[in-house]
Amino acid sequence: MSYWIQEAIEKPGALRAWLKANRRSIRRVTGEDPFDKRGRVKVATLKKLRKAAKAGRVRLSDTTLRRINLAITLHKLRKRR
């Protein structure tokens, strides 16, 4: 099995680091913590954050928004396997 997509990601862990740095503001906007008890990123929170950004309730950089979209897409790919 080829893991080409892992090599295509330029800065692995960048989204997780951003979520940790902005944890309080994410809780305020979405109403929940971006991490579960095991420390994994909640995809539902990412979807809420993306929805809030599109509605104009929160401003995200283009790079952060792309990283959120990529994380959601990769989660979908993993579920299909």
C-alpha positions as CSV (number, residue, x, y, z in Angstrom):
1,M,0.0,0.0,0.0
2,S,1.3,3.4,-0.9
3,Y,1.2,6.3,1.5
4,W,1.7,9.0,-1.1
5,I,-0.7,11.4,0.6
6,Q,1.3,11.5,3.8
7,E,4.3,12.7,1.7
8,A,2.2,15.3,-0.1
9,I,1.4,17.1,3.2
10,E,4.0,19.8,3.6
11,K,3.7,20.5,7.3
12,P,2.3,17.6,9.2
13,G,1.0,18.5,12.6
14,A,0.5,22.2,11.8
15,L,-3.3,22.0,12.2
16,R,-3.0,20.3,15.6
17,A,-0.5,22.9,16.8
18,W,-2.8,25.7,15.7
19,L,-5.7,24.0,17.4
20,K,-3.7,23.8,20.7
21,A,-2.7,27.4,20.4
22,N,-6.2,28.6,19.8
23,R,-8.1,26.2,22.0
24,R,-10.0,28.8,24.1
25,S,-11.3,30.8,21.1
26,I,-12.3,27.6,19.4
27,R,-14.3,26.5,22.5
28,R,-16.0,29.9,22.5
29,V,-17.0,29.7,18.9
30,T,-18.0,26.1,18.6
31,G,-19.0,25.4,22.1
32,E,-16.8,22.3,22.5
33,D,-13.1,21.3,22.8
34,P,-11.3,20.5,19.6
35,F,-9.7,17.4,21.2
36,D,-11.3,14.3,22.6
37,K,-10.1,12.6,25.8
38,R,-7.5,10.6,23.9
39,G,-6.1,13.8,22.4
40,R,-7.4,13.2,18.9
41,V,-8.9,16.0,16.8
42,K,-12.7,16.0,16.7
43,V,-13.8,16.2,13.1
44,A,-17.2,17.5,14.2
45,T,-15.5,20.5,15.8
46,L,-13.6,21.1,12.6
47,K,-16.8,21.1,10.6
48,K,-18.4,23.6,13.1
49,L,-15.3,25.8,12.8
50,R,-15.5,25.7,9.0
51,K,-19.2,26.6,9.1
52,A,-18.6,29.5,11.5
53,A,-15.8,30.8,9.2
54,K,-18.2,30.7,6.2
55,A,-20.9,32.5,8.2
56,G,-18.4,35.2,9.2
57,R,-18.5,34.6,13.0
58,V,-14.7,33.9,13.0
59,R,-11.9,34.9,10.7
60,L,-9.5,32.2,9.6
61,S,-6.5,32.5,7.3
62,D,-6.7,30.8,3.9
63,T,-4.0,28.4,5.0
64,T,-5.9,27.4,8.2
65,L,-9.1,26.9,6.3
66,R,-7.3,24.7,3.7
67,R,-5.8,22.6,6.5
68,I,-9.2,22.2,8.1
69,N,-10.7,21.1,4.7
70,L,-7.9,18.7,4.1
71,A,-8.3,17.1,7.5
72,I,-12.0,16.6,6.9
73,T,-11.3,15.1,3.5
74,L,-8.7,12.8,4.8
75,H,-11.1,11.6,7.5
76,K,-13.6,10.8,4.8
77,L,-11.0,8.8,2.9
78,R,-10.1,6.8,5.9
79,K,-13.7,5.9,6.6
80,R,-14.2,4.5,3.1
81,R,-11.3,2.1,3.4
